[in-house]
């Protein structure tokens, strides 16, 4: 069983099959989600010090921050599905 890795920018990847949602970080609920994950030690910051442009919600309840636009990551995700 081979797992597909999704590039989320700057050499960071996540297992594509474990992604629940890819969202924009601009709304108040998403900011709350990020803060709650940080307090619960479930936050993974993969921005490398850059501005957060997308939030990836994993099935393990971890929250991954990326500096790549949500639309770009979504396109990469759909391309992975087409390649299989």
PyMOL Python script that loads the backbone (N, CA, C, O; Angstrom):
from pymol import cmd

cmd.read_pdbstr("""\
ATOM      1  N   UNK A   1       0.842  -1.192   0.000  1.00  0.00           N
ATOM      2  CA  UNK A   1       0.000   0.000   0.000  1.00  0.00           C
ATOM      3  C   UNK A   1       0.880   1.246   0.000  1.00  0.00           C
ATOM      4  O   UNK A   1       1.581   1.524   0.973  1.00  0.00           O
ATOM      5  N   UNK A   2       0.836   1.977  -1.082  1.00  0.00           N
ATOM      6  CA  UNK A   2       1.672   3.168  -1.213  1.00  0.00           C
ATOM      7  C   UNK A   2       0.863   4.413  -0.866  1.00  0.00           C
ATOM      8  O   UNK A   2      -0.264   4.585  -1.331  1.00  0.00           O
ATOM      9  N   UNK A   3       1.455   5.283  -0.039  1.00  0.00           N
ATOM     10  CA  UNK A   3       0.774   6.509   0.361  1.00  0.00           C
ATOM     11  C   UNK A   3       1.229   7.665  -0.521  1.00  0.00           C
ATOM     12  O   UNK A   3       2.419   7.824  -0.791  1.00  0.00           O
ATOM     13  N   UNK A   4       0.261   8.473  -0.968  1.00  0.00           N
ATOM     14  CA  UNK A   4       0.584   9.640  -1.774  1.00  0.00           C
ATOM     15  C   UNK A   4       0.882  10.811  -0.856  1.00  0.00           C
ATOM     16  O   UNK A   4       0.124  11.106   0.067  1.00  0.00           O
ATOM     17  N   UNK A   5       1.998  11.474  -1.125  1.00  0.00           N
ATOM     18  CA  UNK A   5       2.367  12.651  -0.348  1.00  0.00           C
ATOM     19  C   UNK A   5       2.018  13.898  -1.137  1.00  0.00           C
ATOM     20  O   UNK A   5       2.289  13.979  -2.335  1.00  0.00           O
ATOM     21  N   UNK A   6       1.415  14.871  -0.464  1.00  0.00           N
ATOM     22  CA  UNK A   6       1.018  16.127  -1.082  1.00  0.00           C
ATOM     23  C   UNK A   6       1.986  17.217  -0.646  1.00  0.00           C
ATOM     24  O   UNK A   6       2.162  17.454   0.549  1.00  0.00           O
ATOM     25  N   UNK A   7       2.612  17.879  -1.610  1.00  0.00           N
ATOM     26  CA  UNK A   7       3.544  18.973  -1.325  1.00  0.00           C
ATOM     27  C   UNK A   7       2.754  20.191  -0.851  1.00  0.00           C
ATOM     28  O   UNK A   7       1.881  20.686  -1.565  1.00  0.00           O
ATOM     29  N   UNK A   8       3.066  20.677   0.366  1.00  0.00           N
ATOM     30  CA  UNK A   8       2.378  21.850   0.904  1.00  0.00           C
ATOM     31  C   UNK A   8       3.324  23.049   0.992  1.00  0.00           C
ATOM     32  O   UNK A   8       3.027  24.037   1.665  1.00  0.00           O
ATOM     33  N   UNK A   9       4.459  22.952   0.309  1.00  0.00           N
ATOM     34  CA  UNK A   9       5.387  24.068   0.199  1.00  0.00           C
ATOM     35  C   UNK A   9       6.631  23.939   1.040  1.00  0.00           C
ATOM     36  O   UNK A   9       6.602  23.394   2.143  1.00  0.00           O
ATOM     37  N   UNK A  10       7.739  24.453   0.501  1.00  0.00           N
ATOM     38  CA  UNK A  10       9.020  24.552   1.190  1.00  0.00           C
ATOM     39  C   UNK A  10       9.524  23.203   1.701  1.00  0.00           C
ATOM     40  O   UNK A  10      10.068  23.103   2.801  1.00  0.00           O
ATOM     41  N   UNK A  11       9.333  22.170   0.880  1.00  0.00           N
ATOM     42  CA  UNK A  11       9.839  20.846   1.217  1.00  0.00           C
ATOM     43  C   UNK A  11       8.970  20.072   2.198  1.00  0.00           C
ATOM     44  O   UNK A  11       9.355  18.980   2.615  1.00  0.00           O
ATOM     45  N   UNK A  12       7.827  20.593   2.575  1.00  0.00           N
ATOM     46  CA  UNK A  12       6.939  19.911   3.513  1.00  0.00           C
ATOM     47  C   UNK A  12       5.856  19.157   2.750  1.00  0.00           C
ATOM     48  O   UNK A  12       5.353  19.623   1.727  1.00  0.00           O
ATOM     49  N   UNK A  13       5.511  17.984   3.271  1.00  0.00           N
ATOM     50  CA  UNK A  13       4.469  17.173   2.654  1.00  0.00           C
ATOM     51  C   UNK A  13       3.538  16.623   3.731  1.00  0.00           C
ATOM     52  O   UNK A  13       3.910  16.525   4.901  1.00  0.00           O
ATOM     53  N   UNK A  14       2.324  16.267   3.321  1.00  0.00           N
ATOM     54  CA  UNK A  14       1.385  15.557   4.187  1.00  0.00           C
ATOM     55  C   UNK A  14       0.857  14.355   3.408  1.00  0.00           C
ATOM     56  O   UNK A  14       0.891  14.343   2.177  1.00  0.00           O
ATOM     57  N   UNK A  15       0.375  13.357   4.120  1.00  0.00           N
ATOM     58  CA  UNK A  15      -0.208  12.181   3.481  1.00  0.00           C
ATOM     59  C   UNK A  15      -1.578  12.582   2.932  1.00  0.00           C
ATOM     60  O   UNK A  15      -2.468  12.959   3.695  1.00  0.00           O
ATOM     61  N   UNK A  16      -1.742  12.502   1.630  1.00  0.00           N
ATOM     62  CA  UNK A  16      -2.948  13.004   0.964  1.00  0.00           C
ATOM     63  C   UNK A  16      -4.216  12.306   1.452  1.00  0.00           C
ATOM     64  O   UNK A  16      -5.262  12.943   1.578  1.00  0.00           O
ATOM     65  N   UNK A  17      -4.134  11.012   1.725  1.00  0.00           N
ATOM     66  CA  UNK A  17      -5.317  10.254   2.137  1.00  0.00           C
ATOM     67  C   UNK A  17      -5.816  10.641   3.524  1.00  0.00           C
ATOM     68  O   UNK A  17      -6.936  10.288   3.895  1.00  0.00           O
ATOM     69  N   UNK A  18      -5.012  11.354   4.290  1.00  0.00           N
ATOM     70  CA  UNK A  18      -5.390  11.731   5.660  1.00  0.00           C
ATOM     71  C   UNK A  18      -6.010  13.125   5.731  1.00  0.00           C
ATOM     72  O   UNK A  18      -6.415  13.562   6.808  1.00  0.00           O
ATOM     73  N   UNK A  19      -6.091  13.832   4.596  1.00  0.00           N
ATOM     74  CA  UNK A  19      -6.634  15.194   4.575  1.00  0.00           C
ATOM     75  C   UNK A  19      -8.158  15.152   4.633  1.00  0.00           C
ATOM     76  O   UNK A  19      -8.803  14.422   3.880  1.00  0.00           O
ATOM     77  N   UNK A  20      -8.720  15.950   5.543  1.00  0.00           N
ATOM     78  CA  UNK A  20     -10.170  16.084   5.641  1.00  0.00           C
ATOM     79  C   UNK A  20     -10.613  17.330   4.880  1.00  0.00           C
ATOM     80  O   UNK A  20     -11.616  17.303   4.166  1.00  0.00           O
ATOM     81  N   UNK A  21      -9.854  18.438   5.035  1.00  0.00           N
ATOM     82  CA  UNK A  21     -10.255  19.698   4.419  1.00  0.00           C
ATOM     83  C   UNK A  21      -9.051  20.608   4.225  1.00  0.00           C
ATOM     84  O   UNK A  21      -8.076  20.550   4.974  1.00  0.00           O
ATOM     85  N   UNK A  22      -9.144  21.454   3.195  1.00  0.00           N
ATOM     86  CA  UNK A  22      -8.149  22.495   2.934  1.00  0.00           C
ATOM     87  C   UNK A  22      -8.919  23.807   2.888  1.00  0.00           C
ATOM     88  O   UNK A  22      -9.765  24.002   2.015  1.00  0.00           O
ATOM     89  N   UNK A  23      -8.629  24.707   3.827  1.00  0.00           N
ATOM     90  CA  UNK A  23      -9.427  25.925   3.963  1.00  0.00           C
ATOM     91  C   UNK A  23      -8.543  27.169   4.013  1.00  0.00           C
ATOM     92  O   UNK A  23      -7.343  27.099   4.276  1.00  0.00           O
ATOM     93  N   UNK A  24      -9.175  28.298   3.753  1.00  0.00           N
ATOM     94  CA  UNK A  24      -8.517  29.595   3.858  1.00  0.00           C
ATOM     95  C   UNK A  24      -8.526  30.036   5.324  1.00  0.00           C
ATOM     96  O   UNK A  24      -9.505  29.783   6.025  1.00  0.00           O
ATOM     97  N   UNK A  25      -7.472  30.681   5.801  1.00  0.00           N
ATOM     98  CA  UNK A  25      -7.373  31.021   7.223  1.00  0.00           C
ATOM     99  C   UNK A  25      -8.014  32.349   7.615  1.00  0.00           C
ATOM    100  O   UNK A  25      -7.844  32.796   8.749  1.00  0.00           O
ATOM    101  N   UNK A  26      -8.743  32.988   6.705  1.00  0.00           N
ATOM    102  CA  UNK A  26      -9.168  34.368   6.939  1.00  0.00           C
ATOM    103  C   UNK A  26     -10.358  34.543   7.859  1.00  0.00           C
ATOM    104  O   UNK A  26     -10.507  35.613   8.449  1.00  0.00           O
ATOM    105  N   UNK A  27     -11.209  33.546   8.008  1.00  0.00           N
ATOM    106  CA  UNK A  27     -12.425  33.717   8.802  1.00  0.00           C
ATOM    107  C   UNK A  27     -12.150  33.544  10.305  1.00  0.00           C
ATOM    108  O   UNK A  27     -11.173  32.911  10.703  1.00  0.00           O
ATOM    109  N   UNK A  28     -13.013  34.107  11.102  1.00  0.00           N
ATOM    110  CA  UNK A  28     -12.885  34.008  12.560  1.00  0.00           C
ATOM    111  C   UNK A  28     -12.946  32.554  13.050  1.00  0.00           C
ATOM    112  O   UNK A  28     -12.166  32.186  13.929  1.00  0.00           O
ATOM    113  N   UNK A  29     -13.844  31.714  12.514  1.00  0.00           N
ATOM    114  CA  UNK A  29     -13.845  30.318  12.966  1.00  0.00           C
ATOM    115  C   UNK A  29     -12.530  29.591  12.689  1.00  0.00           C
ATOM    116  O   UNK A  29     -12.094  28.766  13.491  1.00  0.00           O
ATOM    117  N   UNK A  30     -11.901  29.897  11.556  1.00  0.00           N
ATOM    118  CA  UNK A  30     -10.624  29.248  11.244  1.00  0.00           C
ATOM    119  C   UNK A  30      -9.517  29.743  12.173  1.00  0.00           C
ATOM    120  O   UNK A  30      -8.637  28.972  12.553  1.00  0.00           O
ATOM    121  N   UNK A  31      -9.556  31.017  12.540  1.00  0.00           N
ATOM    122  CA  UNK A  31      -8.575  31.544  13.496  1.00  0.00           C
ATOM    123  C   UNK A  31      -8.766  30.893  14.864  1.00  0.00           C
ATOM    124  O   UNK A  31      -7.794  30.594  15.557  1.00  0.00           O
ATOM    125  N   UNK A  32     -10.026  30.675  15.248  1.00  0.00           N
ATOM    126  CA  UNK A  32     -10.318  29.982  16.513  1.00  0.00           C
ATOM    127  C   UNK A  32      -9.822  28.548  16.465  1.00  0.00           C
ATOM    128  O   UNK A  32      -9.230  28.057  17.425  1.00  0.00           O
ATOM    129  N   UNK A  33     -10.066  27.872  15.334  1.00  0.00           N
ATOM    130  CA  UNK A  33      -9.615  26.496  15.153  1.00  0.00           C
ATOM    131  C   UNK A  33      -8.096  26.411  15.313  1.00  0.00           C
ATOM    132  O   UNK A  33      -7.581  25.513  15.979  1.00  0.00           O
ATOM    133  N   UNK A  34      -7.392  27.351  14.697  1.00  0.00           N
ATOM    134  CA  UNK A  34      -5.930  27.395  14.787  1.00  0.00           C
ATOM    135  C   UNK A  34      -5.478  27.615  16.232  1.00  0.00           C
ATOM    136  O   UNK A  34      -4.567  26.939  16.709  1.00  0.00           O
ATOM    137  N   UNK A  35      -6.114  28.556  16.923  1.00  0.00           N
ATOM    138  CA  UNK A  35      -5.743  28.848  18.316  1.00  0.00           C
ATOM    139  C   UNK A  35      -6.014  27.658  19.230  1.00  0.00           C
ATOM    140  O   UNK A  35      -5.206  27.355  20.107  1.00  0.00           O
ATOM    141  N   UNK A  36      -7.145  26.982  19.032  1.00  0.00           N
ATOM    142  CA  UNK A  36      -7.475  25.808  19.846  1.00  0.00           C
ATOM    143  C   UNK A  36      -6.467  24.691  19.609  1.00  0.00           C
ATOM    144  O   UNK A  36      -6.041  24.026  20.553  1.00  0.00           O
ATOM    145  N   UNK A  37      -6.084  24.480  18.347  1.00  0.00           N
ATOM    146  CA  UNK A  37      -5.106  23.446  18.027  1.00  0.00           C
ATOM    147  C   UNK A  37      -3.751  23.766  18.660  1.00  0.00           C
ATOM    148  O   UNK A  37      -3.054  22.869  19.132  1.00  0.00           O
ATOM    149  N   UNK A  38      -3.388  25.038  18.666  1.00  0.00           N
ATOM    150  CA  UNK A  38      -2.114  25.441  19.286  1.00  0.00           C
ATOM    151  C   UNK A  38      -2.140  25.159  20.782  1.00  0.00           C
ATOM    152  O   UNK A  38      -1.170  24.648  21.341  1.00  0.00           O
ATOM    153  N   UNK A  39      -3.256  25.493  21.427  1.00  0.00           N
ATOM    154  CA  UNK A  39      -3.378  25.256  22.872  1.00  0.00           C
ATOM    155  C   UNK A  39      -3.358  23.768  23.204  1.00  0.00           C
ATOM    156  O   UNK A  39      -2.833  23.366  24.243  1.00  0.00           O
ATOM    157  N   UNK A  40      -3.934  22.948  22.313  1.00  0.00           N
ATOM    158  CA  UNK A  40      -3.993  21.501  22.523  1.00  0.00           C
ATOM    159  C   UNK A  40      -2.762  20.767  21.988  1.00  0.00           C
ATOM    160  O   UNK A  40      -2.699  19.539  22.043  1.00  0.00           O
ATOM    161  N   UNK A  41      -1.785  21.519  21.470  1.00  0.00           N
ATOM    162  CA  UNK A  41      -0.558  20.956  20.902  1.00  0.00           C
ATOM    163  C   UNK A  41      -0.845  20.025  19.719  1.00  0.00           C
ATOM    164  O   UNK A  41      -0.219  18.974  19.578  1.00  0.00           O
ATOM    165  N   UNK A  42      -1.806  20.429  18.868  1.00  0.00           N
ATOM    166  CA  UNK A  42      -2.161  19.690  17.651  1.00  0.00           C
ATOM    167  C   UNK A  42      -1.818  20.486  16.402  1.00  0.00           C
ATOM    168  O   UNK A  42      -2.170  20.084  15.293  1.00  0.00           O
ATOM    169  N   UNK A  43      -1.126  21.624  16.575  1.00  0.00           N
ATOM    170  CA  UNK A  43      -0.831  22.523  15.458  1.00  0.00           C
ATOM    171  C   UNK A  43       0.547  22.211  14.878  1.00  0.00           C
ATOM    172  O   UNK A  43       1.530  22.094  15.610  1.00  0.00           O
ATOM    173  N   UNK A  44       0.602  22.079  13.555  1.00  0.00           N
ATOM    174  CA  UNK A  44       1.867  21.874  12.851  1.00  0.00           C
ATOM    175  C   UNK A  44       2.056  23.063  11.925  1.00  0.00           C
ATOM    176  O   UNK A  44       1.281  23.262  10.990  1.00  0.00           O
ATOM    177  N   UNK A  45       3.086  23.850  12.187  1.00  0.00           N
ATOM    178  CA  UNK A  45       3.350  25.054  11.404  1.00  0.00           C
ATOM    179  C   UNK A  45       4.386  24.742  10.332  1.00  0.00           C
ATOM    180  O   UNK A  45       5.571  24.591  10.630  1.00  0.00           O
ATOM    181  N   UNK A  46       3.936  24.645   9.083  1.00  0.00           N
ATOM    182  CA  UNK A  46       4.829  24.357   7.954  1.00  0.00           C
ATOM    183  C   UNK A  46       5.013  25.592   7.077  1.00  0.00           C
ATOM    184  O   UNK A  46       5.292  25.468   5.885  1.00  0.00           O
ATOM    185  N   UNK A  47       4.857  26.793   7.662  1.00  0.00           N
ATOM    186  CA  UNK A  47       4.955  28.031   6.891  1.00  0.00           C
ATOM    187  C   UNK A  47       6.383  28.529   6.736  1.00  0.00           C
ATOM    188  O   UNK A  47       6.646  29.391   5.898  1.00  0.00           O
ATOM    189  N   UNK A  48       7.310  28.003   7.527  1.00  0.00           N
ATOM    190  CA  UNK A  48       8.704  28.457   7.511  1.00  0.00           C
ATOM    191  C   UNK A  48       8.803  29.967   7.736  1.00  0.00           C
ATOM    192  O   UNK A  48       9.601  30.649   7.093  1.00  0.00           O
ATOM    193  N   UNK A  49       7.990  30.473   8.647  1.00  0.00           N
ATOM    194  CA  UNK A  49       8.047  31.885   9.014  1.00  0.00           C
ATOM    195  C   UNK A  49       7.286  32.816   8.098  1.00  0.00           C
ATOM    196  O   UNK A  49       7.274  34.026   8.322  1.00  0.00           O
ATOM    197  N   UNK A  50       6.664  32.292   7.092  1.00  0.00           N
ATOM    198  CA  UNK A  50       5.888  33.135   6.169  1.00  0.00           C
ATOM    199  C   UNK A  50       4.439  33.226   6.619  1.00  0.00           C
ATOM    200  O   UNK A  50       4.023  32.547   7.558  1.00  0.00           O
ATOM    201  N   UNK A  51       3.679  34.070   5.942  1.00  0.00           N
ATOM    202  CA  UNK A  51       2.272  34.266   6.277  1.00  0.00           C
ATOM    203  C   UNK A  51       1.465  32.994   5.981  1.00  0.00           C
ATOM    204  O   UNK A  51       1.676  32.345   4.956  1.00  0.00           O
ATOM    205  N   UNK A  52       0.552  32.647   6.875  1.00  0.00           N
ATOM    206  CA  UNK A  52      -0.310  31.480   6.682  1.00  0.00           C
ATOM    207  C   UNK A  52      -1.337  31.788   5.606  1.00  0.00           C
ATOM    208  O   UNK A  52      -2.099  32.747   5.724  1.00  0.00           O
ATOM    209  N   UNK A  53      -1.358  30.970   4.554  1.00  0.00           N
ATOM    210  CA  UNK A  53      -2.308  31.179   3.460  1.00  0.00           C
ATOM    211  C   UNK A  53      -3.312  30.039   3.329  1.00  0.00           C
ATOM    212  O   UNK A  53      -4.289  30.149   2.588  1.00  0.00           O
ATOM    213  N   UNK A  54      -3.070  28.938   4.054  1.00  0.00           N
ATOM    214  CA  UNK A  54      -4.045  27.850   4.058  1.00  0.00           C
ATOM    215  C   UNK A  54      -3.907  27.030   5.331  1.00  0.00           C
ATOM    216  O   UNK A  54      -2.840  26.950   5.939  1.00  0.00           O
ATOM    217  N   UNK A  55      -5.028  26.423   5.713  1.00  0.00           N
ATOM    218  CA  UNK A  55      -5.078  25.538   6.866  1.00  0.00           C
ATOM    219  C   UNK A  55      -5.548  24.183   6.362  1.00  0.00           C
ATOM    220  O   UNK A  55      -6.565  24.078   5.676  1.00  0.00           O
ATOM    221  N   UNK A  56      -4.795  23.154   6.711  1.00  0.00           N
ATOM    222  CA  UNK A  56      -5.130  21.789   6.292  1.00  0.00           C
ATOM    223  C   UNK A  56      -5.563  21.028   7.546  1.00  0.00           C
ATOM    224  O   UNK A  56      -4.822  20.939   8.524  1.00  0.00           O
ATOM    225  N   UNK A  57      -6.762  20.490   7.493  1.00  0.00           N
ATOM    226  CA  UNK A  57      -7.302  19.729   8.617  1.00  0.00           C
ATOM    227  C   UNK A  57      -7.116  18.251   8.299  1.00  0.00           C
ATOM    228  O   UNK A  57      -7.546  17.769   7.250  1.00  0.00           O
ATOM    229  N   UNK A  58      -6.472  17.541   9.217  1.00  0.00           N
ATOM    230  CA  UNK A  58      -6.162  16.131   9.018  1.00  0.00           C
ATOM    231  C   UNK A  58      -7.151  15.255   9.775  1.00  0.00           C
ATOM    232  O   UNK A  58      -7.808  15.719  10.708  1.00  0.00           O
ATOM    233  N   UNK A  59      -7.258  13.992   9.376  1.00  0.00           N
ATOM    234  CA  UNK A  59      -8.189  13.084  10.050  1.00  0.00           C
ATOM    235  C   UNK A  59      -7.733  12.719  11.466  1.00  0.00           C
ATOM    236  O   UNK A  59      -8.515  12.165  12.239  1.00  0.00           O
ATOM    237  N   UNK A  60      -6.501  13.018  11.807  1.00  0.00           N
ATOM    238  CA  UNK A  60      -5.979  12.795  13.162  1.00  0.00           C
ATOM    239  C   UNK A  60      -6.307  13.958  14.084  1.00  0.00           C
ATOM    240  O   UNK A  60      -5.904  13.975  15.247  1.00  0.00           O
ATOM    241  N   UNK A  61      -7.052  14.941  13.548  1.00  0.00           N
ATOM    242  CA  UNK A  61      -7.435  16.156  14.267  1.00  0.00           C
ATOM    243  C   UNK A  61      -6.274  17.140  14.398  1.00  0.00           C
ATOM    244  O   UNK A  61      -6.370  18.108  15.151  1.00  0.00           O
ATOM    245  N   UNK A  62      -5.187  16.906  13.681  1.00  0.00           N
ATOM    246  CA  UNK A  62      -4.092  17.866  13.632  1.00  0.00           C
ATOM    247  C   UNK A  62      -4.438  18.955  12.623  1.00  0.00           C
ATOM    248  O   UNK A  62      -5.164  18.722  11.657  1.00  0.00           O
ATOM    249  N   UNK A  63      -3.909  20.138  12.866  1.00  0.00           N
ATOM    250  CA  UNK A  63      -4.098  21.283  11.986  1.00  0.00           C
ATOM    251  C   UNK A  63      -2.725  21.659  11.436  1.00  0.00           C
ATOM    252  O   UNK A  63      -1.790  21.906  12.197  1.00  0.00           O
ATOM    253  N   UNK A  64      -2.611  21.700  10.109  1.00  0.00           N
ATOM    254  CA  UNK A  64      -1.342  22.017   9.456  1.00  0.00           C
ATOM    255  C   UNK A  64      -1.478  23.376   8.778  1.00  0.00           C
ATOM    256  O   UNK A  64      -2.413  23.608   8.012  1.00  0.00           O
ATOM    257  N   UNK A  65      -0.535  24.272   9.069  1.00  0.00           N
ATOM    258  CA  UNK A  65      -0.515  25.594   8.447  1.00  0.00           C
ATOM    259  C   UNK A  65       0.462  25.576   7.274  1.00  0.00           C
ATOM    260  O   UNK A  65       1.547  25.002   7.369  1.00  0.00           O
ATOM    261  N   UNK A  66       0.069  26.210   6.168  1.00  0.00           N
ATOM    262  CA  UNK A  66       0.934  26.288   4.992  1.00  0.00           C
ATOM    263  C   UNK A  66       0.953  27.715   4.462  1.00  0.00           C
ATOM    264  O   UNK A  66      -0.020  28.456   4.601  1.00  0.00           O
ATOM    265  N   UNK A  67       2.075  28.089   3.852  1.00  0.00           N
ATOM    266  CA  UNK A  67       2.204  29.410   3.248  1.00  0.00           C
ATOM    267  C   UNK A  67       1.762  29.405   1.788  1.00  0.00           C
ATOM    268  O   UNK A  67       1.864  30.424   1.105  1.00  0.00           O
ATOM    269  N   UNK A  68       1.272  28.266   1.309  1.00  0.00           N
ATOM    270  CA  UNK A  68       0.777  28.137  -0.061  1.00  0.00           C
ATOM    271  C   UNK A  68      -0.736  28.365  -0.048  1.00  0.00           C
ATOM    272  O   UNK A  68      -1.419  27.943   0.885  1.00  0.00           O
ATOM    273  N   UNK A  69      -1.257  29.030  -1.078  1.00  0.00           N
ATOM    274  CA  UNK A  69      -2.694  29.304  -1.171  1.00  0.00           C
ATOM    275  C   UNK A  69      -3.505  28.010  -1.139  1.00  0.00           C
ATOM    276  O   UNK A  69      -3.080  26.991  -1.684  1.00  0.00           O
ATOM    277  N   UNK A  70      -4.676  28.055  -0.497  1.00  0.00           N
ATOM    278  CA  UNK A  70      -5.554  26.885  -0.408  1.00  0.00           C
ATOM    279  C   UNK A  70      -5.928  26.375  -1.798  1.00  0.00           C
ATOM    280  O   UNK A  70      -6.000  25.165  -2.013  1.00  0.00           O
ATOM    281  N   UNK A  71      -6.165  27.281  -2.738  1.00  0.00           N
ATOM    282  CA  UNK A  71      -6.535  26.881  -4.099  1.00  0.00           C
ATOM    283  C   UNK A  71      -5.413  26.088  -4.766  1.00  0.00           C
ATOM    284  O   UNK A  71      -5.670  25.106  -5.462  1.00  0.00           O
ATOM    285  N   UNK A  72      -4.178  26.513  -4.554  1.00  0.00           N
ATOM    286  CA  UNK A  72      -3.027  25.826  -5.139  1.00  0.00           C
ATOM    287  C   UNK A  72      -2.893  24.423  -4.566  1.00  0.00           C
ATOM    288  O   UNK A  72      -2.666  23.467  -5.307  1.00  0.00           O
ATOM    289  N   UNK A  73      -3.034  24.296  -3.251  1.00  0.00           N
ATOM    290  CA  UNK A  73      -2.941  22.982  -2.619  1.00  0.00           C
ATOM    291  C   UNK A  73      -4.083  22.089  -3.094  1.00  0.00           C
ATOM    292  O   UNK A  73      -3.883  20.898  -3.331  1.00  0.00           O
ATOM    293  N   UNK A  74      -5.275  22.657  -3.234  1.00  0.00           N
ATOM    294  CA  UNK A  74      -6.422  21.889  -3.728  1.00  0.00           C
ATOM    295  C   UNK A  74      -6.169  21.373  -5.141  1.00  0.00           C
ATOM    296  O   UNK A  74      -6.518  20.236  -5.459  1.00  0.00           O
ATOM    297  N   UNK A  75      -5.565  22.203  -5.991  1.00  0.00           N
ATOM    298  CA  UNK A  75      -5.238  21.776  -7.356  1.00  0.00           C
ATOM    299  C   UNK A  75      -4.227  20.635  -7.340  1.00  0.00           C
ATOM    300  O   UNK A  75      -4.361  19.667  -8.089  1.00  0.00           O
ATOM    301  N   UNK A  76      -3.210  20.754  -6.477  1.00  0.00           N
ATOM    302  CA  UNK A  76      -2.219  19.701  -6.354  1.00  0.00           C
ATOM    303  C   UNK A  76      -2.878  18.407  -5.877  1.00  0.00           C
ATOM    304  O   UNK A  76      -2.545  17.322  -6.354  1.00  0.00           O
ATOM    305  N   UNK A  77      -3.806  18.528  -4.942  1.00  0.00           N
ATOM    306  CA  UNK A  77      -4.520  17.373  -4.401  1.00  0.00           C
ATOM    307  C   UNK A  77      -5.336  16.679  -5.499  1.00  0.00           C
ATOM    308  O   UNK A  77      -5.318  15.453  -5.616  1.00  0.00           O
ATOM    309  N   UNK A  78      -6.041  17.469  -6.292  1.00  0.00           N
ATOM    310  CA  UNK A  78      -6.852  16.860  -7.347  1.00  0.00           C
ATOM    311  C   UNK A  78      -5.969  16.239  -8.431  1.00  0.00           C
ATOM    312  O   UNK A  78      -6.358  15.239  -9.034  1.00  0.00           O
ATOM    313  N   UNK A  79      -4.805  16.802  -8.687  1.00  0.00           N
ATOM    314  CA  UNK A  79      -3.881  16.217  -9.658  1.00  0.00           C
ATOM    315  C   UNK A  79      -3.348  14.870  -9.162  1.00  0.00           C
ATOM    316  O   UNK A  79      -3.110  13.963  -9.960  1.00  0.00           O
ATOM    317  N   UNK A  80      -3.161  14.740  -7.850  1.00  0.00           N
ATOM    318  CA  UNK A  80      -2.723  13.457  -7.283  1.00  0.00           C
ATOM    319  C   UNK A  80      -3.779  12.390  -7.560  1.00  0.00           C
ATOM    320  O   UNK A  80      -3.448  11.263  -7.930  1.00  0.00           O
ATOM    321  N   UNK A  81      -5.046  12.748  -7.380  1.00  0.00           N
ATOM    322  CA  UNK A  81      -6.130  11.806  -7.599  1.00  0.00           C
ATOM    323  C   UNK A  81      -6.222  11.361  -9.048  1.00  0.00           C
ATOM    324  O   UNK A  81      -6.544  10.207  -9.328  1.00  0.00           O
ATOM    325  N   UNK A  82      -5.940  12.274  -9.970  1.00  0.00           N
ATOM    326  CA  UNK A  82      -5.992  11.949 -11.400  1.00  0.00           C
ATOM    327  C   UNK A  82      -4.833  11.057 -11.812  1.00  0.00           C
ATOM    328  O   UNK A  82      -4.960  10.250 -12.732  1.00  0.00           O
ATOM    329  N   UNK A  83      -3.701  11.204 -11.127  1.00  0.00           N
ATOM    330  CA  UNK A  83      -2.506  10.447 -11.489  1.00  0.00           C
ATOM    331  C   UNK A  83      -2.615   8.980 -11.071  1.00  0.00           C
ATOM    332  O   UNK A  83      -1.882   8.137 -11.588  1.00  0.00           O
ATOM    333  N   UNK A  84      -3.513   8.667 -10.148  1.00  0.00           N
ATOM    334  CA  UNK A  84      -3.618   7.291  -9.662  1.00  0.00           C
ATOM    335  C   UNK A  84      -4.596   6.479 -10.462  1.00  0.00           C
ATOM    336  O   UNK A  84      -4.798   5.298 -10.177  1.00  0.00           O
TER     337      UNK A  84
END
""", "prot")
cmd.dss("prot")
cmd.show_as("cartoon", "prot")
cmd.util.cbc("prot")
cmd.orient("prot")
